């Protein structure tokens, strides 16, 4: 069963990054406020609702902030010459396939572009979400005198942030090139 695109994209680009960023902070707060678990047992449903709302709000804020990264990349790519198809038969066939419509009114590549957009926004969201969430883990570990683990988690946060940055940058380039090739009229260089 396919989920509607808007629901899938919302889960990938807002809810998951929001949960990754906020869940460690909420868990830490819950542990500090109620170490015995009595409060959670008594108010589990409101805590779940609050956690969901916080994840949506934090994810929406992250989504808005990282859109500036995409804008900067768009501006950078827009100032360069348009990408060209290489001499590879595979690359030419790939774009010919994506530009084809098999019994439908839209090219095959439109769904591929939609997938790339979802992937890009997920990766952009995780650039902000992972370091925010791991920072909570580091603060928790420091608070409990586990300095080495706290430092390791900060290093891991930086590494994952950099990894998501590089993958998002690559996805953005693939998106730009694919969009250009699908929307370009045939036989135009």
N, C-alpha and C positions, 0 to 999 in steps of 0.2 A: 504494500500500500504506500503510495507516494503522499507525503504531506504536502499541503499547499505551499507554494514557493514563499509567500510572505511569512508563514509560520516557521518554516525551516530556516529562512534567513534571519528571522528575529531570534530564534533559539541560538543559532550559530554566532550571530554578530552582537547580540546584546545580552542574552541570558547567560550563556556560558562564560564569556569574559567577565560579566558582572559577578557571577558566582565564584569564579576563580579569584577575583580580586577581593571580594567581601567575605567569603566563607571563613577563611582563617581568622580574620578580625572578629567576626561574630562568635566563632567557637572560643576564641581566647576570652572574649568578654563573658561568655556564658560560664566558662571554667572559673574565671576570677570571681564572678558574682555568685555563682552557685556551685561550689566544688563538690557538694554531696549529690547533686542532681535532683533534689526535691523540687526546686523551682521549675525546672524543665518538665518534670513529670506532671506537675500541676497545670502548666501553661504551654504544653507542647504545640497545640494548634496555633495560638497567637504567635508563638516564636517562629513557626514555619511560615506563616503568612508574612510576618515582619522580614524574615530572611529572604523570601521571594521578592518582596517590594524593594528591599535594599539592593538585591542583585540587579533588578531591573533598572533602578535609578543609577547605580554605579556603572552598569554596563552602558546605559544611554550616555552618561557623561564621558566615559572612555571613548565610545563610538564617535561622539562629537569632536573630542579633542584630537583623535588620531586621523580624522578626516583632513586635518591640516597637513599631515604627512602626505596623504594622497594628493592633495592640491599642489604641494611643492613638487612631487614627482611628475604630476601632469604638466606643470609649468616647465619643468626641466626637459621633459620629453618633447613638449610642444615647441621648444626653441631649437630643437635639433632637426636634421633632415629626416623625412619619413623613412621608416625601415623598409628594406627591400627584401624580396624573396631571394634566397640563395639559389645556387645552381643545382642543388640536390633534387633529384627526381622525387624523393620522399617528401621533402618540404613542399614542392609544387603540388604533388598529389594530395597532401594533407589539406592545403588551403582550397584546392579545387573541390575536395570532398566536403569541407565545411561550408563552402559557398553553394553547394548543390541543395536543391529541394526535391525530395522524393515523395511526390503526391501531396505535398503540403504547400502552404502559401509562404512559408518562411524558410530560410536556409537552415540546414542542419546545425550550423555553427551558432545559431542564436541560443540554443540550450547550453552549448559549451561555454559561450560567453557568460551566460547567467551563472553557470557553475563557477567560472573564474571570478566573477564579481563576489559571490558568496565566500569563496576561499580567501580572496583578498581582504574582505572586511573581517573575517574571522582572524586571519593572521595579524591584521592591524590591531584588532581589539586585544589580542593576546600580547602584543608588544607592551601595552600598558598594564594589562591584568596580571600577568605572571609576576613582574617585579613588585606590584602592590601586594599581592597575596603572599609572596615569599617574604616580603618585608615583615609582615605580621608574624610569620613563623620565626624569623630572626629575632624580632623583639621579644617574643615569647621565650625563646631559648636563652637570650641574654638575661631576661627577667629571672630565669631559673638556673642561672650560672652555668650555662653550657656554651661558653664563648666560642670554642672551636667549631661546634656545629652551627652556631649563628653565623660565623664568618663563612663557613662552607655554603650555607644557604644563600647568603648574599652573593657569593661568587656564582652559584647556580642560577640565581635570579638574573644576574647580568648576562650570563651565557645564554639562557633561554630567551631573554629579551633580544639579544643580538641575533640569535637564530631566527626568531620570528620576524625580525626586521629584514634580514636577508631573504627569507622565503617570501615575505610580502613584496619586497622590491622585485624579486624575480617574477612573481605572479603578475605584478603590475606591468612589467615589460611584455610578458606573454599576452596579457589582456590587450595592451595597446597594439601590438603587432597583429594579433588575430582579428581584432575589431577592424583595423585598417584593411586587412586583406579580404575580409568578408564583405565589407561595405564598399570597397573599391570596384568601380565598373570593370568588366572583363577587358583584357587587352590594353589596360592603361598602366603605364609605369610611373 
